[in-house]
Amino acid sequence: MALTEIAVKQAKPKDKAYKLTDAGSLFLFISPSGGKSWRWRYYADDKQKLLTLGMYPDVSLAKARELRDEARREKNAGRDPMQERKTAKLVRQIAAENSFAAVAEAWFEYWKPTKSPRHAEYVIKRLRADVFPELGGRPISAIQTAELVAMTKKIAARGALDIAKRCFQTCGQIFRYAAVHGLISSNPLAEIKPSDFLTQRAKENFARLDANELPGLLRQIEAYQGAAITRLAMKLMALTFVRTSELIGARWDEFDFEANQWRIPAARMKMRTEHIVPLAPQALDVLKTLRLISGHSKLLFPGERDHEKPMSNNTILGALKRMGYQGQMTGHGFRGIASTVLHEHDFPHEHIELQLAHMERKSASSAYNHAKYLVQRREMMNYWGNFLDQCLGGKVLRPDFKRVA
């Protein structure tokens, strides 16, 4: 005889456990403590099995019948309902243990031994700051492409386009690691790249040498037979990698020799915000020599005919042409070489971009702090000065080159 909801509700516990039977081998098991659980009896592999379908009143009589019918369909399809649920529970447990953050940390431990400590620290810092808050707690097997795209767009929306790209690429490595270890069945990033959904910056293409050609260029600058002021301009550009317009318009009152800083005013900057250039000892030596030549002027590099105006922006380009670098190198090329080398030597991307004055600013530019990472940037510029000294000696240094104190 089939059960009724009233009978189920009114069933009281007894000294011993007992059951109330419903149709189709479904019954309600009542324990001496008063607990009521739905169970379904079935046979699999010639063995009787009991499948628990849930507790009453969380699972009503009607719901218990639905679950019984669903389990019966599984059995009729050749699957063991109890084993199916055990497998599903194990999958859920594995998914919980294999959150994106847990897998990412495991990947990081596998990946970092071959990387420099500086670069490894940067990568894990970016994951913990930008990726884990969005996806860290999610099972890695459940994360969809759309979630990763949304996370990447969120990073880019704050003006950190390059950081967004790097986070996306790191996530791709993590998903490949997860796929190799059987934690996911497919990589949601396998078929897409950042350029598929992120707005790209317009690129300025300036001719420049490869880093391995830098020693030869520096020696050519040292031996330059033209005007001494032009030779010093090229040396200072190499050491500071500012834009050509920012260099040739430099004024002596922009330099703080006590703080070893060059503060380029906002009016002369492309981004219209003040830019601080920490001066390495090598840059200070160039300035001391330059002062003997142009110290009588307000400008570091006064024009040859009109000392009240800066030298032509073609002066450096012309000098490079005379040294045999026409079409191969421009003044702007020093910026590209510095960016490439410093990235290869594992300086943080945001420090390099800020020193290049590439950091994107929103309209609320008051939030931009021109002194951000100044201590770290000073260390980086000192490193760069030492790097150029070593290059002048004929070496292109590996990324493990240590900064000379």
PyMOL commands that set and color helices and strands:
alter all, ss='L'
color gray80, all
select helices_A, chain A and resi 5-10+23-25+61-76+81-97+100-114+117-135+140-142+145-157+161-180+194-196+211-222+228-240+244-248+252-254+266-268+281-294+315-322+333-344+349-355+365-367+374-392
alter helices_A, ss='H'
color red, helices_A
select strands_A, chain A and resi 18-21+26-30+36-44+47-56+255-256+261-264+275-278
alter strands_A, ss='S'
color yellow, strands_A
deselect
rebuild
show_as cartoon
